[in-house]
Amino acid sequence: MQIDIAPETERLVREEISSGHYRSVDELIKAGVEALREKSAPKSLVQFFRESPLVGLELPFERDKDTGRNTAL
């Protein structure tokens, strides 16, 4: 397969390979496609809440003591 790319893209690819981040053009393209697939894949609820910006945030929260039941019987 022959792929035509812009000179700027070719420069970026060469930089990534020469820096040692990737060993070949094939490896770089594969990593890019996998990253795109992962980014666009639907997240599970567990993943969603683990990555939530609220994780680790200490919010003042008290549970309501009123259970809604009549205990005066």
MILUMLUM-783672 format. One record per atom (N, C-alpha, C, CB): residue number from 1; residue in three letters; y, x negated, z negated; chain; atom name. Coordinates in pm, whole numbers, plus 50000, padded with zeros to 5 digits. Glycine has a CB too. Layout:
<rec NUM; 'ALA'; <Y; X; Z>; 'A'; 'CA'> ...
END
This chain:
<rec 1; 'MET'; <49883; 49916; 50000>; 'A'; 'N'> <rec 1; 'MET'; <50000; 50000; 50000>; 'A'; 'CA'> <rec 1; 'MET'; <50124; 49911; 50000>; 'A'; 'C'> <rec 1; 'MET'; <49999; 50096; 49879>; 'A'; 'CB'> <rec 2; 'GLN'; <50217; 49944; 50085>; 'A'; 'N'> <rec 2; 'GLN'; <50343; 49870; 50088>; 'A'; 'CA'> <rec 2; 'GLN'; <50451; 49960; 50030>; 'A'; 'C'> <rec 2; 'GLN'; <50379; 49823; 50234>; 'A'; 'CB'> <rec 3; 'ILE'; <50531; 49903; 49943>; 'A'; 'N'> <rec 3; 'ILE'; <50638; 49979; 49878>; 'A'; 'CA'> <rec 3; 'ILE'; <50769; 49908; 49904>; 'A'; 'C'> <rec 3; 'ILE'; <50612; 49995; 49726>; 'A'; 'CB'> <rec 4; 'ASP'; <50868; 49984; 49953>; 'A'; 'N'> <rec 4; 'ASP'; <51001; 49928; 49975>; 'A'; 'CA'> <rec 4; 'ASP'; <51086; 49960; 49853>; 'A'; 'C'> <rec 4; 'ASP'; <51066; 49984; 50105>; 'A'; 'CB'> <rec 5; 'ILE'; <51149; 49856; 49797>; 'A'; 'N'> <rec 5; 'ILE'; <51236; 49876; 49680>; 'A'; 'CA'> <rec 5; 'ILE'; <51370; 49809; 49706>; 'A'; 'C'> <rec 5; 'ILE'; <51169; 49819; 49551>; 'A'; 'CB'> <rec 6; 'ALA'; <51469; 49853; 49634>; 'A'; 'N'> <rec 6; 'ALA'; <51603; 49797; 49646>; 'A'; 'CA'> <rec 6; 'ALA'; <51604; 49655; 49589>; 'A'; 'C'> <rec 6; 'ALA'; <51708; 49886; 49574>; 'A'; 'CB'> <rec 7; 'PRO'; <51695; 49570; 49638>; 'A'; 'N'> <rec 7; 'PRO'; <51703; 49433; 49586>; 'A'; 'CA'> <rec 7; 'PRO'; <51724; 49428; 49434>; 'A'; 'C'> <rec 7; 'PRO'; <51817; 49359; 49654>; 'A'; 'CB'> <rec 8; 'GLU'; <51803; 49519; 49379>; 'A'; 'N'> <rec 8; 'GLU'; <51825; 49522; 49234>; 'A'; 'CA'> <rec 8; 'GLU'; <51695; 49551; 49159>; 'A'; 'C'> <rec 8; 'GLU'; <51932; 49627; 49198>; 'A'; 'CB'> <rec 9; 'THR'; <51615; 49643; 49212>; 'A'; 'N'> <rec 9; 'THR'; <51486; 49675; 49151>; 'A'; 'CA'> <rec 9; 'THR'; <51393; 49555; 49157>; 'A'; 'C'> <rec 9; 'THR'; <51422; 49797; 49220>; 'A'; 'CB'> <rec 10; 'GLU'; <51393; 49488; 49271>; 'A'; 'N'> <rec 10; 'GLU'; <51309; 49369; 49285>; 'A'; 'CA'> <rec 10; 'GLU'; <51350; 49261; 49183>; 'A'; 'C'> <rec 10; 'GLU'; <51319; 49312; 49429>; 'A'; 'CB'> <rec 11; 'ARG'; <51480; 49245; 49162>; 'A'; 'N'> <rec 11; 'ARG'; <51528; 49149; 49063>; 'A'; 'CA'> <rec 11; 'ARG'; <51479; 49185; 48924>; 'A'; 'C'> <rec 11; 'ARG'; <51683; 49142; 49066>; 'A'; 'CB'> <rec 12; 'LEU'; <51485; 49314; 48889>; 'A'; 'N'> <rec 12; 'LEU'; <51438; 49359; 48757>; 'A'; 'CA'> <rec 12; 'LEU'; <51289; 49334; 48740>; 'A'; 'C'> <rec 12; 'LEU'; <51467; 49509; 48739>; 'A'; 'CB'> <rec 13; 'VAL'; <51213; 49361; 48844>; 'A'; 'N'> <rec 13; 'VAL'; <51068; 49339; 48839>; 'A'; 'CA'> <rec 13; 'VAL'; <51038; 49190; 48820>; 'A'; 'C'> <rec 13; 'VAL'; <51000; 49392; 48969>; 'A'; 'CB'> <rec 14; 'ARG'; <51105; 49107; 48897>; 'A'; 'N'> <rec 14; 'ARG'; <51083; 48962; 48885>; 'A'; 'CA'> <rec 14; 'ARG'; <51120; 48912; 48745>; 'A'; 'C'> <rec 14; 'ARG'; <51165; 48886; 48991>; 'A'; 'CB'> <rec 15; 'GLU'; <51228; 48964; 48688>; 'A'; 'N'> <rec 15; 'GLU'; <51269; 48924; 48553>; 'A'; 'CA'> <rec 15; 'GLU'; <51164; 48962; 48450>; 'A'; 'C'> <rec 15; 'GLU'; <51404; 48989; 48517>; 'A'; 'CB'> <rec 16; 'GLU'; <51109; 49084; 48461>; 'A'; 'N'> <rec 16; 'GLU'; <51008; 49128; 48365>; 'A'; 'CA'> <rec 16; 'GLU'; <50882; 49042; 48374>; 'A'; 'C'> <rec 16; 'GLU'; <50973; 49275; 48389>; 'A'; 'CB'> <rec 17; 'ILE'; <50842; 49006; 48494>; 'A'; 'N'> <rec 17; 'ILE'; <50722; 48924; 48512>; 'A'; 'CA'> <rec 17; 'ILE'; <50749; 48781; 48464>; 'A'; 'C'> <rec 17; 'ILE'; <50677; 48924; 48660>; 'A'; 'CB'> <rec 18; 'SER'; <50863; 48724; 48501>; 'A'; 'N'> <rec 18; 'SER'; <50891; 48585; 48461>; 'A'; 'CA'> <rec 18; 'SER'; <50914; 48573; 48310>; 'A'; 'C'> <rec 18; 'SER'; <51013; 48532; 48536>; 'A'; 'CB'> <rec 19; 'SER'; <50958; 48682; 48246>; 'A'; 'N'> <rec 19; 'SER'; <50978; 48677; 48101>; 'A'; 'CA'> <rec 19; 'SER'; <50845; 48685; 48025>; 'A'; 'C'> <rec 19; 'SER'; <51070; 48791; 48057>; 'A'; 'CB'> <rec 20; 'GLY'; <50740; 48722; 48096>; 'A'; 'N'> <rec 20; 'GLY'; <50609; 48732; 48032>; 'A'; 'CA'> <rec 20; 'GLY'; <50576; 48870; 47979>; 'A'; 'C'> <rec 20; 'GLY'; <50601; 48634; 47921>; 'A'; 'CB'> <rec 21; 'HIS'; <50668; 48966; 47998>; 'A'; 'N'> <rec 21; 'HIS'; <50638; 49102; 47952>; 'A'; 'CA'> <rec 21; 'HIS'; <50522; 49164; 48030>; 'A'; 'C'> <rec 21; 'HIS'; <50762; 49190; 47965>; 'A'; 'CB'> <rec 22; 'TYR'; <50511; 49127; 48156>; 'A'; 'N'> <rec 22; 'TYR'; <50402; 49176; 48242>; 'A'; 'CA'> <rec 22; 'TYR'; <50348; 49059; 48323>; 'A'; 'C'> <rec 22; 'TYR'; <50451; 49291; 48337>; 'A'; 'CB'> <rec 23; 'ARG'; <50218; 49065; 48356>; 'A'; 'N'> <rec 23; 'ARG'; <50155; 48957; 48431>; 'A'; 'CA'> <rec 23; 'ARG'; <50164; 48977; 48581>; 'A'; 'C'> <rec 23; 'ARG'; <50012; 48943; 48392>; 'A'; 'CB'> <rec 24; 'SER'; <50185; 49103; 48625>; 'A'; 'N'> <rec 24; 'SER'; <50188; 49130; 48768>; 'A'; 'CA'> <rec 24; 'SER'; <50271; 49255; 48796>; 'A'; 'C'> <rec 24; 'SER'; <50045; 49146; 48825>; 'A'; 'CB'> <rec 25; 'VAL'; <50304; 49272; 48923>; 'A'; 'N'> <rec 25; 'VAL'; <50376; 49392; 48966>; 'A'; 'CA'> <rec 25; 'VAL'; <50289; 49515; 48938>; 'A'; 'C'> <rec 25; 'VAL'; <50414; 49385; 49116>; 'A'; 'CB'> <rec 26; 'ASP'; <50161; 49503; 48965>; 'A'; 'N'> <rec 26; 'ASP'; <50069; 49614; 48942>; 'A'; 'CA'> <rec 26; 'ASP'; <50071; 49658; 48795>; 'A'; 'C'> <rec 26; 'ASP'; <49926; 49574; 48983>; 'A'; 'CB'> <rec 27; 'GLU'; <50067; 49561; 48703>; 'A'; 'N'> <rec 27; 'GLU'; <50068; 49591; 48561>; 'A'; 'CA'> <rec 27; 'GLU'; <50199; 49660; 48520>; 'A'; 'C'> <rec 27; 'GLU'; <50048; 49462; 48479>; 'A'; 'CB'> <rec 28; 'LEU'; <50310; 49612; 48574>; 'A'; 'N'> <rec 28; 'LEU'; <50441; 49670; 48543>; 'A'; 'CA'> <rec 28; 'LEU'; <50450; 49815; 48593>; 'A'; 'C'> <rec 28; 'LEU'; <50553; 49585; 48605>; 'A'; 'CB'> <rec 29; 'ILE'; <50407; 49839; 48716>; 'A'; 'N'> <rec 29; 'ILE'; <50411; 49975; 48771>; 'A'; 'CA'> <rec 29; 'ILE'; <50320; 50068; 48691>; 'A'; 'C'> <rec 29; 'ILE'; <50370; 49974; 48920>; 'A'; 'CB'> <rec 30; 'LYS'; <50201; 50021; 48658>; 'A'; 'N'> <rec 30; 'LYS'; <50108; 50102; 48579>; 'A'; 'CA'> <rec 30; 'LYS'; <50169; 50139; 48444>; 'A'; 'C'> <rec 30; 'LYS'; <49976; 50027; 48559>; 'A'; 'CB'> <rec 31; 'ALA'; <50232; 50042; 48377>; 'A'; 'N'> <rec 31; 'ALA'; <50295; 50069; 48248>; 'A'; 'CA'> <rec 31; 'ALA'; <50408; 50170; 48263>; 'A'; 'C'> <rec 31; 'ALA'; <50347; 49939; 48186>; 'A'; 'CB'> <rec 32; 'GLY'; <50483; 50159; 48371>; 'A'; 'N'> <rec 32; 'GLY'; <50593; 50253; 48395>; 'A'; 'CA'> <rec 32; 'GLY'; <50544; 50395; 48418>; 'A'; 'C'> <rec 32; 'GLY'; <50675; 50208; 48513>; 'A'; 'CB'> <rec 33; 'VAL'; <50439; 50409; 48497>; 'A'; 'N'> <rec 33; 'VAL'; <50383; 50542; 48524>; 'A'; 'CA'> <rec 33; 'VAL'; <50324; 50602; 48396>; 'A'; 'C'> <rec 33; 'VAL'; <50274; 50534; 48635>; 'A'; 'CB'> <rec 34; 'GLU'; <50254; 50521; 48318>; 'A'; 'N'> <rec 34; 'GLU'; <50197; 50570; 48192>; 'A'; 'CA'> <rec 34; 'GLU'; <50307; 50613; 48095>; 'A'; 'C'> <rec 34; 'GLU'; <50110; 50462; 48127>; 'A'; 'CB'> <rec 35; 'ALA'; <50417; 50538; 48090>; 'A'; 'N'> <rec 35; 'ALA'; <50529; 50573; 48002>; 'A'; 'CA'> <rec 35; 'ALA'; <50592; 50706; 48046>; 'A'; 'C'> <rec 35; 'ALA'; <50635; 50462; 48002>; 'A'; 'CB'> <rec 36; 'LEU'; <50606; 50726; 48175>; 'A'; 'N'> <rec 36; 'LEU'; <50660; 50853; 48225>; 'A'; 'CA'> <rec 36; 'LEU'; <50568; 50969; 48191>; 'A'; 'C'> <rec 36; 'LEU'; <50682; 50846; 48375>; 'A'; 'CB'> <rec 37; 'ARG'; <50438; 50949; 48207>; 'A'; 'N'> <rec 37; 'ARG'; <50343; 51055; 48173>; 'A'; 'CA'> <rec 37; 'ARG'; <50348; 51089; 48025>; 'A'; 'C'> <rec 37; 'ARG'; <50201; 51014; 48212>; 'A'; 'CB'> <rec 38; 'GLU'; <50354; 50986; 47941>; 'A'; 'N'> <rec 38; 'GLU'; <50359; 51007; 47797>; 'A'; 'CA'> <rec 38; 'GLU'; <50487; 51080; 47757>; 'A'; 'C'> <rec 38; 'GLU'; <50348; 50874; 47723>; 'A'; 'CB'> <rec 39; 'LYS'; <50596; 51040; 47819>; 'A'; 'N'> <rec 39; 'LYS'; <50725; 51101; 47787>; 'A'; 'CA'> <rec 39; 'LYS'; <50729; 51249; 47826>; 'A'; 'C'> <rec 39; 'LYS'; <50838; 51026; 47858>; 'A'; 'CB'> <rec 40; 'SER'; <50665; 51284; 47936>; 'A'; 'N'> <rec 40; 'SER'; <50670; 51422; 47983>; 'A'; 'CA'> <rec 40; 'SER'; <50555; 51509; 47929>; 'A'; 'C'> <rec 40; 'SER'; <50668; 51425; 48133>; 'A'; 'CB'> <rec 41; 'ALA'; <50460; 51447; 47861>; 'A'; 'N'> <rec 41; 'ALA'; <50346; 51523; 47807>; 'A'; 'CA'> <rec 41; 'ALA'; <50392; 51608; 47689>; 'A'; 'C'> <rec 41; 'ALA'; <50232; 51427; 47764>; 'A'; 'CB'> <rec 42; 'PRO'; <50339; 51729; 47679>; 'A'; 'N'> <rec 42; 'PRO'; <50376; 51813; 47564>; 'A'; 'CA'> <rec 42; 'PRO'; <50328; 51748; 47434>; 'A'; 'C'> <rec 42; 'PRO'; <50316; 51955; 47578>; 'A'; 'CB'> <rec 43; 'LYS'; <50410; 51758; 47330>; 'A'; 'N'> <rec 43; 'LYS'; <50376; 51700; 47202>; 'A'; 'CA'> <rec 43; 'LYS'; <50306; 51802; 47114>; 'A'; 'C'> <rec 43; 'LYS'; <50501; 51646; 47131>; 'A'; 'CB'> <rec 44; 'SER'; <50217; 51753; 47031>; 'A'; 'N'> <rec 44; 'SER'; <50155; 51840; 46933>; 'A'; 'CA'> <rec 44; 'SER'; <50257; 51864; 46821>; 'A'; 'C'> <rec 44; 'SER'; <50023; 51778; 46877>; 'A'; 'CB'> <rec 45; 'LEU'; <50234; 51963; 46740>; 'A'; 'N'> <rec 45; 'LEU'; <50324; 51990; 46629>; 'A'; 'CA'> <rec 45; 'LEU'; <50330; 51873; 46532>; 'A'; 'C'> <rec 45; 'LEU'; <50281; 52116; 46555>; 'A'; 'CB'> <rec 46; 'VAL'; <50217; 51806; 46513>; 'A'; 'N'> <rec 46; 'VAL'; <50213; 51690; 46424>; 'A'; 'CA'> <rec 46; 'VAL'; <50304; 51581; 46477>; 'A'; 'C'> <rec 46; 'VAL'; <50068; 51637; 46408>; 'A'; 'CB'> <rec 47; 'GLN'; <50294; 51550; 46608>; 'A'; 'N'> <rec 47; 'GLN'; <50381; 51449; 46668>; 'A'; 'CA'> <rec 47; 'GLN'; <50527; 51491; 46657>; 'A'; 'C'> <rec 47; 'GLN'; <50343; 51426; 46815>; 'A'; 'CB'> <rec 48; 'PHE'; <50555; 51618; 46682>; 'A'; 'N'> <rec 48; 'PHE'; <50692; 51667; 46677>; 'A'; 'CA'> <rec 48; 'PHE'; <50754; 51643; 46540>; 'A'; 'C'> <rec 48; 'PHE'; <50696; 51816; 46712>; 'A'; 'CB'> <rec 49; 'PHE'; <50682; 51680; 46434>; 'A'; 'N'> <rec 49; 'PHE'; <50738; 51666; 46301>; 'A'; 'CA'> <rec 49; 'PHE'; <50740; 51522; 46252>; 'A'; 'C'> <rec 49; 'PHE'; <50662; 51751; 46205>; 'A'; 'CB'> <rec 50; 'ARG'; <50648; 51438; 46299>; 'A'; 'N'> <rec 50; 'ARG'; <50651; 51296; 46262>; 'A'; 'CA'> <rec 50; 'ARG'; <50773; 51227; 46322>; 'A'; 'C'> <rec 50; 'ARG'; <50522; 51225; 46308>; 'A'; 'CB'> <rec 51; 'GLU'; <50812; 51270; 46442>; 'A'; 'N'> <rec 51; 'GLU'; <50924; 51207; 46511>; 'A'; 'CA'> <rec 51; 'GLU'; <51056; 51278; 46483>; 'A'; 'C'> <rec 51; 'GLU'; <50898; 51205; 46660>; 'A'; 'CB'> <rec 52; 'SER'; <51053; 51379; 46401>; 'A'; 'N'> <rec 52; 'SER'; <51173; 51457; 46371>; 'A'; 'CA'> <rec 52; 'SER'; <51276; 51371; 46299>; 'A'; 'C'> <rec 52; 'SER'; <51138; 51580; 46287>; 'A'; 'CB'> <rec 53; 'PRO'; <51405; 51389; 46332>; 'A'; 'N'> <rec 53; 'PRO'; <51507; 51312; 46261>; 'A'; 'CA'> <rec 53; 'PRO'; <51518; 51349; 46113>; 'A'; 'C'> <rec 53; 'PRO'; <51641; 51331; 46328>; 'A'; 'CB'> <rec 54; 'LEU'; <51453; 51457; 46071>; 'A'; 'N'> <rec 54; 'LEU'; <51459; 51499; 45932>; 'A'; 'CA'> <rec 54; 'LEU'; <51353; 51430; 45845>; 'A'; 'C'> <rec 54; 'LEU'; <51442; 51648; 45923>; 'A'; 'CB'> <rec 55; 'VAL'; <51259; 51359; 45906>; 'A'; 'N'> <rec 55; 'VAL'; <51154; 51292; 45831>; 'A'; 'CA'> <rec 55; 'VAL'; <51218; 51187; 45741>; 'A'; 'C'> <rec 55; 'VAL'; <51050; 51228; 45925>; 'A'; 'CB'> <rec 56; 'GLY'; <51186; 51192; 45613>; 'A'; 'N'> <rec 56; 'GLY'; <51238; 51097; 45518>; 'A'; 'CA'> <rec 56; 'GLY'; <51375; 51133; 45463>; 'A'; 'C'> <rec 56; 'GLY'; <51245; 50963; 45580>; 'A'; 'CB'> <rec 57; 'LEU'; <51434; 51238; 45516>; 'A'; 'N'> <rec 57; 'LEU'; <51564; 51281; 45469>; 'A'; 'CA'> <rec 57; 'LEU'; <51545; 51362; 45341>; 'A'; 'C'> <rec 57; 'LEU'; <51639; 51363; 45577>; 'A'; 'CB'> <rec 58; 'GLU'; <51611; 51321; 45235>; 'A'; 'N'> <rec 58; 'GLU'; <51598; 51391; 45108>; 'A'; 'CA'> <rec 58; 'GLU'; <51695; 51509; 45105>; 'A'; 'C'> <rec 58; 'GLU'; <51625; 51294; 44989>; 'A'; 'CB'> <rec 59; 'LEU'; <51641; 51627; 45119>; 'A'; 'N'> <rec 59; 'LEU'; <51722; 51748; 45117>; 'A'; 'CA'> <rec 59; 'LEU'; <51709; 51814; 44981>; 'A'; 'C'> <rec 59; 'LEU'; <51681; 51845; 45231>; 'A'; 'CB'> <rec 60; 'PRO'; <51818; 51863; 44924>; 'A'; 'N'> <rec 60; 'PRO'; <51809; 51935; 44797>; 'A'; 'CA'> <rec 60; 'PRO'; <51738; 52067; 44823>; 'A'; 'C'> <rec 60; 'PRO'; <51951; 51958; 44735>; 'A'; 'CB'> <rec 61; 'PHE'; <51623; 52083; 44762>; 'A'; 'N'> <rec 61; 'PHE'; <51543; 52202; 44788>; 'A'; 'CA'> <rec 61; 'PHE'; <51477; 52245; 44658>; 'A'; 'C'> <rec 61; 'PHE'; <51437; 52175; 44898>; 'A'; 'CB'> <rec 62; 'GLU'; <51499; 52371; 44622>; 'A'; 'N'> <rec 62; 'GLU'; <51430; 52428; 44507>; 'A'; 'CA'> <rec 62; 'GLU'; <51358; 52553; 44553>; 'A'; 'C'> <rec 62; 'GLU'; <51529; 52460; 44391>; 'A'; 'CB'> <rec 63; 'ARG'; <51238; 52566; 44506>; 'A'; 'N'> <rec 63; 'ARG'; <51160; 52685; 44540>; 'A'; 'CA'> <rec 63; 'ARG'; <51215; 52803; 44461>; 'A'; 'C'> <rec 63; 'ARG'; <51009; 52662; 44511>; 'A'; 'CB'> <rec 64; 'ASP'; <51224; 52918; 44528>; 'A'; 'N'> <rec 64; 'ASP'; <51270; 53040; 44462>; 'A'; 'CA'> <rec 64; 'ASP'; <51167; 53082; 44358>; 'A'; 'C'> <rec 64; 'ASP'; <51294; 53155; 44566>; 'A'; 'CB'> <rec 65; 'LYS'; <51211; 53098; 44234>; 'A'; 'N'> <rec 65; 'LYS'; <51120; 53133; 44124>; 'A'; 'CA'> <rec 65; 'LYS'; <51074; 53279; 44131>; 'A'; 'C'> <rec 65; 'LYS'; <51187; 53106; 43989>; 'A'; 'CB'> <rec 66; 'ASP'; <51149; 53363; 44199>; 'A'; 'N'> <rec 66; 'ASP'; <51117; 53506; 44209>; 'A'; 'CA'> <rec 66; 'ASP'; <51002; 53525; 44308>; 'A'; 'C'> <rec 66; 'ASP'; <51242; 53589; 44253>; 'A'; 'CB'> <rec 67; 'THR'; <50889; 53569; 44258>; 'A'; 'N'> <rec 67; 'THR'; <50774; 53589; 44344>; 'A'; 'CA'> <rec 67; 'THR'; <50775; 53725; 44412>; 'A'; 'C'> <rec 67; 'THR'; <50647; 53574; 44266>; 'A'; 'CB'> <rec 68; 'GLY'; <50868; 53812; 44370>; 'A'; 'N'> <rec 68; 'GLY'; <50876; 53945; 44428>; 'A'; 'CA'> <rec 68; 'GLY'; <50780; 54043; 44361>; 'A'; 'C'> <rec 68; 'GLY'; <50847; 53939; 44575>; 'A'; 'CB'> <rec 69; 'ARG'; <50707; 53995; 44262>; 'A'; 'N'> <rec 69; 'ARG'; <50612; 54082; 44192>; 'A'; 'CA'> <rec 69; 'ARG'; <50673; 54132; 44062>; 'A'; 'C'> <rec 69; 'ARG'; <50478; 54008; 44163>; 'A'; 'CB'> <rec 70; 'ASN'; <50640; 54254; 44027>; 'A'; 'N'> <rec 70; 'ASN'; <50687; 54312; 43901>; 'A'; 'CA'> <rec 70; 'ASN'; <50592; 54268; 43791>; 'A'; 'C'> <rec 70; 'ASN'; <50695; 54470; 43910>; 'A'; 'CB'> <rec 71; 'THR'; <50636; 54180; 43703>; 'A'; 'N'> <rec 71; 'THR'; <50550; 54126; 43597>; 'A'; 'CA'> <rec 71; 'THR'; <50573; 54194; 43464>; 'A'; 'C'> <rec 71; 'THR'; <50572; 53977; 43581>; 'A'; 'CB'> <rec 72; 'ALA'; <50659; 54299; 43458>; 'A'; 'N'> <rec 72; 'ALA'; <50694; 54366; 43331>; 'A'; 'CA'> <rec 72; 'ALA'; <50605; 54487; 43309>; 'A'; 'C'> <rec 72; 'ALA'; <50843; 54408; 43330>; 'A'; 'CB'> <rec 73; 'LEU'; <50478; 54478; 43334>; 'A'; 'N'> <rec 73; 'LEU'; <50387; 54592; 43312>; 'A'; 'CA'> <rec 73; 'LEU'; <50329; 54592; 43176>; 'A'; 'C'> <rec 73; 'LEU'; <50277; 54592; 43412>; 'A'; 'CB'> 
END
